[in-house]
């Protein structure tokens, strides 16, 4: 995050916690929360809530730090010329995001594949791209497309496939309150629009190597 300027190191039980936040952003967000707490019927001055505005502000800044990440730059930092043209699959990538409609979490897994066309990318960069877009206020449909488009536009592969499976707390905790529902979204480009290639990808992400 390019503008995180506050550094607070705290050592406890041999564990060093390092917080990096934009202090001005924390102060601006935190300033709204005493009134919100009062509107909920709480007393923002009571012991357990005195530091809650600052904690919430820091949590929100972390949960949305994807706004400060250039996902295409992440990919370009580890692109390599390579004569490999078979499918590359990275599956079971953990996803944590925030629904933009209710600002409640949704989480699950992303499965991503691409077919190189002269360039490959360091495998750790693909989960980083997922985080860059997931750590924003999102809807799952747009998140799926943004990941696909970033990989396609940056690597210029023969095709990209993204499948995402997530549980949404706005469905589990409120509204219809269906705790076990899972939402699946998918997005494909190039070679993955072919039924045979797409079927191979879907087989690989559901197969067990045990």
Secondary structure, 3 states (H helix, E strand, C coil): CCCCCEEEEEEECCEEEEEEECHHHHHHHHCCHHHHHHHCCCCCCCHHHCCHHHHHHHHHHHHCHHHHCCHHHHHHCCEEECCCCCEEEEEEEEEEEEECCCCCEEEEEEEEEEECCCEEECHHHHHHHHHHHHCCEECHHHHHHHHHHHHHHHHCCCEEEEEEEEEEHHHHCCCCCCCCCCEEEEEECHHHHCHHHHHHHHHHHHCCCC
